[in-house]
């Protein structure tokens, strides 16, 4: 794939993720932030409520001193995203699925990075999922569309690598796939 084609695909995927992410965050800010309401759907499997997260995944790092947290959440994330984009552009043998997955992760990372830069280090979150199992409630942390994009991309990359690893191992052992 040419660099020009890669750039077009990356921009299309990142732009789509950013539109979905910031469109839903804008709606959450507009409708949920000041109301304090929590909406429940599908028997409380899905909850929609406003939250601001100063940390990373599951608020990891939220208690760090402001300067340290900003350096990590903005500086390190920007560096990682830059390396990821460089990899996408320069990798010669990347397969289509991991390429799309890494571009999706990049879109999610940029979405949250924009929040951190323009929202005093916070990210807008508004979704929560959970199930009741034998009287116990098992719930996710609160998240947003950017987080979904990052997780979807990670699952695609891991699934792809597991599939191809098993397939190569089968070929090495003389089996058929």
Beta strands, then each sheet from edge to edge (+ up, - down):
strand 1: 38-41
strand 2: 46-53
strand 3: 123-133
strand 4: 136-139
sheet 1: 1+ 2- 3+ 4-
end
